[in-house]
Amino acid sequence: TYSCRVMTLKETTASDSVALQMGVPIGTRVYRSVIVHLEEGLAIQLENRYVIAALVPGYLEQDYTQETPNAFLSKICPISSIEHIVEAVLPSEKAQLLLDIDASTPCIQVNRRTWSDGRLISFATLTHPGTRYKLRSISTPQG
């Protein structure tokens, strides 16, 4: 059974690091959502997402307990390209608290950037407790 807790849903401005990841000037209006995704009541993912406000009107008005940000963005801005960077990390203090894990729990962190029609739409950091998540990928060669 899937559920989630929306921790943050607000408009803000791009900091140095967010601007760098999103390829926009510092101070650009962005939307930020922080959501804890749960399976059977157990936290399996901490999603920290930034969306370019000018390209995704209505982002803040969505009920993300009913539809994930990824599902909403895929409908509004069809995906043309995705970048994933996967790394093993130890959880930040905030991740420990929100995922209910301790500092020594290994995590899988996925940094995801998503483009629609050649424009970068969002940047998300997805943190998963390593004992609660498996990464699977299927590719179909072209040609």
C-alpha positions as CSV (number, residue, x, y, z in Angstrom):
1,T,0.0,0.0,0.0
2,Y,1.5,3.3,-1.1
3,S,1.2,6.5,0.8
4,C,3.2,9.7,1.3
5,R,3.8,12.6,3.6
6,V,4.2,16.0,1.9
7,M,6.8,17.8,4.1
8,T,7.3,20.9,2.0
9,L,5.5,22.5,-1.0
10,K,6.5,26.1,-1.7
11,E,7.9,28.7,-4.1
12,T,11.4,29.8,-3.5
13,T,14.4,31.0,-5.4
14,A,17.3,29.0,-6.9
15,S,20.3,28.9,-4.6
16,D,23.9,28.6,-6.1
17,S,23.7,24.8,-6.1
18,V,20.1,24.5,-7.4
19,A,20.9,27.1,-10.1
20,L,23.9,25.1,-11.2
21,Q,22.0,21.8,-11.4
22,M,19.1,23.4,-13.3
23,G,21.1,25.6,-15.6
24,V,19.3,28.8,-14.5
25,P,20.5,32.1,-13.0
26,I,20.8,32.3,-9.2
27,G,17.5,33.7,-7.8
28,T,15.3,32.2,-10.5
29,R,11.8,31.3,-9.2
30,V,11.5,27.6,-8.5
31,Y,9.0,25.4,-6.8
32,R,10.3,23.0,-4.1
33,S,8.6,19.8,-2.9
34,V,9.9,17.5,-0.2
35,I,8.0,14.2,0.1
36,V,8.5,11.0,2.0
37,H,7.2,8.1,0.1
38,L,6.0,5.1,2.1
39,E,5.2,1.4,1.3
40,E,3.1,-0.4,3.9
41,G,3.7,2.6,6.2
42,L,7.5,2.2,5.9
43,A,9.5,5.1,4.5
44,I,11.2,4.0,1.3
45,Q,12.2,7.3,-0.4
46,L,12.9,10.9,0.5
47,E,12.2,13.0,-2.6
48,N,13.6,16.6,-2.7
49,R,12.5,18.2,-6.0
50,Y,13.0,21.6,-7.6
51,V,10.9,22.6,-10.6
52,I,11.3,25.7,-12.8
53,A,8.2,27.7,-11.8
54,A,7.8,29.5,-15.2
55,L,7.6,26.2,-17.1
56,V,5.3,24.3,-14.8
57,P,2.3,26.4,-13.7
58,G,0.0,24.7,-11.3
59,Y,2.7,22.6,-9.6
60,L,2.0,23.9,-6.1
61,E,-1.8,23.4,-6.5
62,Q,-1.5,19.6,-6.9
63,D,-2.4,17.0,-4.2
64,Y,0.7,14.9,-4.2
65,T,-0.9,12.4,-1.8
66,Q,-3.1,11.4,-4.8
67,E,-0.6,11.7,-7.6
68,T,3.2,11.8,-7.4
69,P,5.1,14.8,-8.7
70,N,6.7,12.6,-11.3
71,A,3.3,11.5,-12.6
72,F,2.0,15.1,-12.7
73,L,5.1,16.4,-14.5
74,S,5.0,13.5,-17.0
75,K,1.4,14.6,-18.0
76,I,2.1,18.3,-18.1
77,C,5.6,18.2,-19.6
78,P,6.1,14.9,-21.5
79,I,9.7,13.7,-20.9
80,S,12.2,14.0,-23.7
81,S,15.3,13.1,-21.7
82,I,16.3,12.0,-18.2
83,E,19.7,11.9,-16.5
84,H,20.3,9.7,-13.4
85,I,23.4,9.8,-11.3
86,V,23.4,7.0,-8.7
87,E,25.6,6.9,-5.7
88,A,26.0,5.2,-2.3
89,V,25.7,7.7,0.6
90,L,25.2,7.9,4.3
91,P,22.0,9.8,5.2
92,S,22.0,13.4,6.2
93,E,20.5,14.3,9.5
94,K,17.3,15.4,7.8
95,A,17.1,12.1,5.9
96,Q,17.7,10.1,9.1
97,L,14.8,11.9,10.7
98,L,12.4,11.7,7.8
99,L,13.2,8.1,6.8
100,D,13.4,6.9,10.4
101,I,16.9,5.5,10.0
102,D,20.2,5.9,11.8
103,A,23.4,7.6,10.7
104,S,25.1,4.3,9.7
105,T,22.3,3.1,7.4
106,P,23.7,3.0,3.8
107,C,21.5,4.7,1.3
108,I,21.1,4.8,-2.5
109,Q,20.9,8.3,-3.7
110,V,19.6,9.1,-7.2
111,N,20.1,12.6,-8.6
112,R,17.6,13.0,-11.4
113,R,17.3,15.8,-14.0
114,T,14.3,15.7,-16.4
115,W,13.9,17.5,-19.7
116,S,10.7,18.1,-21.7
117,D,11.0,19.3,-25.3
118,G,14.7,20.0,-24.7
119,R,14.1,22.2,-21.7
120,L,15.3,21.2,-18.2
121,I,12.1,21.0,-16.1
122,S,13.1,19.5,-12.8
123,F,16.0,18.4,-10.6
124,A,15.3,15.8,-7.8
125,T,17.4,14.1,-5.2
126,L,15.9,10.7,-4.3
127,T,17.3,9.1,-1.2
128,H,16.4,5.5,-0.4
129,P,17.5,3.4,2.6
130,G,19.6,0.7,1.0
131,T,17.9,-2.1,2.9
132,R,14.5,-1.0,1.6
133,Y,15.2,-0.4,-2.1
134,K,16.5,-2.1,-5.2
135,L,17.4,-0.3,-8.4
136,R,16.3,-2.0,-11.6
137,S,16.7,-0.9,-15.1
138,I,15.6,-2.4,-18.4
139,S,16.9,-1.0,-21.7
140,T,15.9,-1.8,-25.3
141,P,18.7,-1.2,-27.8
142,Q,17.7,0.9,-30.7
143,G,18.4,-0.1,-34.3
